[in-house]
Amino acid sequence: MAKKIRLQKPATGSAKGIGIGIAAGVAAGGAVLLSRKVMATAKIGKGHALKHRVLDIAAGAMQPKYPLQAMSTYLNGFHMYADDMGRQVEASHFCIHRQHDLHQCVIFDRNAADARLIGIEYIISEERFRDLPAEEKRLWHSHHYEVKAGILAAPGIPELAEHAYFADLVTTYGKTFHTWQYDRDDFPYGIPQLMMGLTEDGQAREELIHERDRRLGISTAHKRNNRSNIPMPNVIAGANPWESGRTVQTQLQELDFKSHKS
């Protein structure tokens, strides 16, 4: 006679144990993130008054910061001032993919707890850029060369994933303003400056790229070779205005103040 096989339900204690284990794992992960945040805040708080250090650490641990938590991508590249190709600076972007055709990024001089906040960049699709007014297009630069040359990188993600990401980004356009001219001063003097991207070989300051590669443990040459099969897009007229020999840049202007008092 065949033996009857009886299916047994997991013991209640086992199910509880699994649930407790998952909860403990989540709690441990949260504790690690909290610990990192506290350590980072404490690191940059050295030299501050004790009251400020305590308040900073408490705020860092307790306050939700949804826009910062939504930042999903870290990109590293280089910008040049819109009116001076010789002034090139490294830029670490932290971006939110806000809409299917719009990314918004905050830019720091490096990826470190005590990094300087130096600017912002908006990244849009080719389709959206094509529909911009002519005057607006003059504020934007293409990403075709930065991507194909390997200058724009996404440190820390697998090569296959990075390749797929840049296959999409190669056709995009960026509008960038730097609020801190850190290549000149260790203080955010002056007004925001319009920035542009490189568009062909021979423009980049190679010593900056070599130093970046050494510090981040990446190879621009390898990335360039790996992206050789990404099609080079045609740049839409109006972007990269400096290539014509004329450019645009921000300046401070004095105006009459408009009062709306009756």
C-alpha positions as CSV (number, residue, x, y, z in Angstrom):
1,M,0.0,0.0,0.0
2,A,1.3,3.4,-1.0
3,K,2.1,5.6,1.9
4,K,0.1,8.8,2.2
5,I,2.2,11.9,1.9
6,R,1.1,14.6,4.3
7,L,2.0,18.2,3.5
8,Q,2.8,20.1,6.6
9,K,2.3,23.8,7.1
10,P,5.4,25.8,8.2
11,A,5.5,26.0,11.9
12,T,4.2,29.3,13.2
13,G,7.4,29.8,15.0
14,S,9.4,29.4,11.7
15,A,7.2,31.9,9.9
16,K,7.7,34.3,12.8
17,G,11.4,33.7,12.6
18,I,11.5,34.5,8.9
19,G,9.5,37.7,9.5
20,I,11.7,38.7,12.4
21,G,14.8,38.0,10.2
22,I,13.6,40.2,7.4
23,A,12.7,43.0,9.8
24,A,16.1,42.7,11.4
25,G,17.8,42.9,8.0
26,V,15.8,46.0,7.1
27,A,16.6,47.5,10.5
28,A,20.3,46.7,10.1
29,G,20.3,48.2,6.7
30,G,18.6,51.3,8.0
31,A,21.1,51.5,10.9
32,V,24.0,51.3,8.5
33,L,22.6,54.2,6.4
34,L,21.9,56.2,9.5
35,S,25.4,55.5,10.8
36,R,26.9,56.6,7.5
37,K,24.9,59.8,7.5
38,V,25.8,60.6,11.1
39,M,29.5,59.9,10.4
40,A,29.5,62.1,7.3
41,T,27.7,65.0,9.1
42,A,30.2,64.7,12.0
43,K,33.2,64.7,9.6
44,I,32.3,68.0,8.0
45,G,31.2,69.5,11.3
46,K,34.7,69.5,12.7
47,G,35.5,73.0,14.0
48,H,31.9,74.0,14.3
49,A,30.4,75.1,17.6
50,L,29.1,72.1,19.6
51,K,25.5,73.4,19.4
52,H,25.7,73.5,15.6
53,R,27.2,70.0,15.4
54,V,24.5,68.5,17.6
55,L,21.7,70.3,15.6
56,D,23.2,69.2,12.3
57,I,23.5,65.5,13.3
58,A,20.0,65.5,14.7
59,A,18.5,67.1,11.6
60,G,20.5,64.7,9.4
61,A,19.1,61.7,11.3
62,M,15.5,62.8,11.8
63,Q,14.3,64.9,8.8
64,P,13.1,63.4,5.6
65,K,14.7,64.8,2.5
66,Y,12.7,63.4,-0.4
67,P,14.4,65.2,-3.3
68,L,17.8,64.0,-2.1
69,Q,16.5,60.5,-1.6
70,A,15.1,60.5,-5.2
71,M,18.5,61.1,-6.8
72,S,19.3,57.9,-8.6
73,T,22.3,58.6,-10.8
74,Y,25.8,59.8,-10.2
75,L,27.6,61.1,-13.3
76,N,31.2,62.5,-13.5
77,G,32.3,64.8,-16.3
78,F,33.8,68.1,-17.2
79,H,32.4,71.5,-18.0
80,M,34.0,74.6,-19.6
81,Y,32.9,78.2,-19.1
82,A,30.8,79.2,-22.0
83,D,33.2,82.1,-22.9
84,D,36.5,80.4,-22.1
85,M,37.6,76.9,-23.2
86,G,40.7,77.1,-21.1
87,R,38.7,77.1,-17.9
88,Q,37.6,73.5,-17.6
89,V,36.4,72.0,-14.3
90,E,35.4,68.6,-13.0
91,A,31.7,68.2,-12.2
92,S,30.1,65.5,-10.1
93,H,26.3,65.3,-11.0
94,F,23.6,63.8,-8.8
95,C,20.5,63.5,-10.9
96,I,16.8,62.8,-10.6
97,H,15.0,61.4,-13.7
98,R,12.0,63.6,-13.2
99,Q,10.2,63.0,-16.4
100,H,10.8,60.7,-19.4
101,D,12.5,63.6,-21.2
102,L,13.9,65.6,-18.3
103,H,16.6,65.0,-15.8
104,Q,17.5,67.5,-13.1
105,C,21.0,67.4,-11.4
106,V,22.8,69.2,-8.6
107,I,26.5,69.5,-9.2
108,F,29.4,69.2,-6.7
109,D,33.2,69.5,-7.3
110,R,33.6,65.9,-6.2
111,N,31.7,63.0,-4.6
112,A,32.6,63.5,-0.9
113,A,30.8,64.5,2.2
114,D,32.5,67.9,2.3
115,A,32.2,68.6,-1.4
116,R,31.4,72.1,-2.7
117,L,28.0,72.7,-4.3
118,I,29.0,74.3,-7.5
119,G,25.9,74.3,-9.8
120,I,22.9,72.7,-11.5
121,E,22.2,71.1,-14.8
122,Y,19.0,70.2,-16.7
123,I,19.2,67.4,-19.2
124,I,16.5,67.1,-21.9
125,S,15.7,64.8,-24.8
126,E,16.5,65.6,-28.4
127,E,12.8,65.9,-29.2
128,R,12.3,68.5,-26.5
129,F,15.4,70.5,-27.5
130,R,14.3,70.6,-31.1
131,D,11.1,72.4,-30.0
132,L,12.9,75.1,-28.0
133,P,13.0,78.8,-29.2
134,A,16.2,79.8,-31.0
135,E,17.3,82.1,-28.2
136,E,16.8,79.4,-25.6
137,K,18.9,76.9,-27.6
138,R,21.9,79.1,-27.2
139,L,22.0,78.2,-23.5
140,W,22.3,74.4,-24.1
141,H,25.1,72.1,-25.1
142,S,25.1,68.6,-26.7
143,H,26.3,65.5,-25.0
144,H,27.3,63.5,-28.1
145,Y,31.0,63.9,-27.8
146,E,31.3,63.6,-24.0
147,V,29.5,60.3,-24.2
148,K,31.3,58.9,-27.2
149,A,34.7,60.0,-26.0
150,G,34.2,58.3,-22.6
151,I,34.7,61.7,-20.8
152,L,31.2,61.4,-19.1
153,A,31.1,58.5,-16.8
154,A,28.8,56.8,-14.2
155,P,31.3,55.5,-11.7
156,G,30.5,52.4,-9.7
157,I,27.8,50.8,-11.9
158,P,28.4,47.7,-14.1
159,E,29.9,48.3,-17.6
160,L,26.9,46.8,-19.3
161,A,24.4,49.0,-17.4
162,E,26.6,52.1,-18.0
163,H,26.7,51.4,-21.7
164,A,22.9,51.1,-21.9
165,Y,22.5,54.3,-20.0
166,F,24.8,56.3,-22.2
167,A,23.3,54.9,-25.4
168,D,20.2,56.9,-24.3
169,L,22.1,59.9,-23.0
170,V,24.2,60.5,-26.1
171,T,21.3,62.3,-27.9
172,T,20.5,64.6,-25.0
173,Y,21.2,68.3,-24.3
174,G,22.1,70.0,-21.1
175,K,21.7,73.5,-19.7
176,T,24.3,74.2,-16.9
177,F,25.0,77.1,-14.6
178,H,27.9,77.0,-12.1
179,T,27.3,79.1,-9.0
180,W,30.8,78.6,-7.6
181,Q,33.9,79.3,-9.7
182,Y,36.0,77.0,-7.6
183,D,38.8,77.0,-10.2
184,R,39.5,80.6,-9.0
185,D,38.3,81.0,-5.4
186,D,37.4,78.9,-2.4
187,F,34.3,80.9,-1.9
188,P,31.2,81.3,-4.2
189,Y,31.9,84.8,-5.4
190,G,30.0,86.4,-8.3
191,I,27.0,85.5,-10.3
192,P,26.1,82.1,-11.9
193,Q,28.1,81.3,-15.0
194,L,26.8,79.5,-18.1
195,M,28.8,76.4,-18.8
196,M,29.3,74.3,-22.0
197,G,30.5,70.8,-22.9
198,L,33.4,69.7,-25.1
199,T,32.5,68.7,-28.7
200,E,35.7,67.2,-30.3
201,D,39.1,65.8,-29.8
202,G,41.9,68.1,-28.8
203,Q,39.8,70.4,-26.6
204,A,40.0,68.6,-23.3
205,R,42.7,69.3,-20.7
206,E,44.2,65.8,-20.6
207,E,45.8,66.3,-17.2
208,L,42.3,66.8,-15.6
209,I,41.0,63.6,-17.2
210,H,44.1,61.6,-16.1
211,E,43.8,62.9,-12.6
212,R,40.0,62.1,-12.5
213,D,40.6,58.6,-13.9
214,R,43.4,57.9,-11.4
215,R,41.3,59.0,-8.4
216,L,38.1,57.2,-9.4
217,G,39.8,54.1,-10.7
218,I,38.3,54.3,-14.2
219,S,39.7,54.5,-17.8
220,T,38.4,57.1,-20.2
221,A,40.1,55.4,-23.1
222,H,38.5,52.1,-22.2
223,K,35.0,53.7,-22.0
224,R,35.6,55.4,-25.4
225,N,36.4,52.0,-26.9
226,N,33.5,50.3,-25.2
227,R,31.1,52.9,-26.6
228,S,32.3,52.8,-30.1
229,N,29.2,50.9,-31.2
230,I,26.9,53.7,-29.9
231,P,25.7,55.6,-33.0
232,M,26.9,59.2,-33.1
233,P,23.9,61.5,-33.4
234,N,23.6,64.6,-35.6
235,V,23.7,67.7,-33.4
236,I,20.7,70.0,-33.8
237,A,21.5,73.5,-34.9
238,G,21.5,76.1,-32.1
239,A,23.3,74.1,-29.4
240,N,27.0,74.8,-28.5
241,P,26.8,78.4,-29.7
242,W,30.5,79.1,-29.0
243,E,31.5,76.9,-32.0
244,S,30.5,79.9,-34.2
245,G,33.1,82.1,-32.6
246,R,30.5,84.0,-30.7
247,T,29.0,83.0,-27.3
248,V,26.7,84.0,-24.5
249,Q,27.4,84.5,-20.8
250,T,25.6,85.9,-17.8
251,Q,26.4,89.3,-16.5
252,L,25.2,91.6,-13.6
253,Q,22.8,94.3,-14.8
254,E,21.4,97.2,-12.7
255,L,17.7,97.8,-13.2
256,D,15.0,100.0,-11.9
257,F,13.1,98.3,-9.1
258,K,9.4,97.7,-9.7
259,S,7.3,98.4,-6.6
260,H,3.7,97.2,-6.5
261,K,2.7,99.3,-3.5
262,S,-0.4,101.4,-4.0
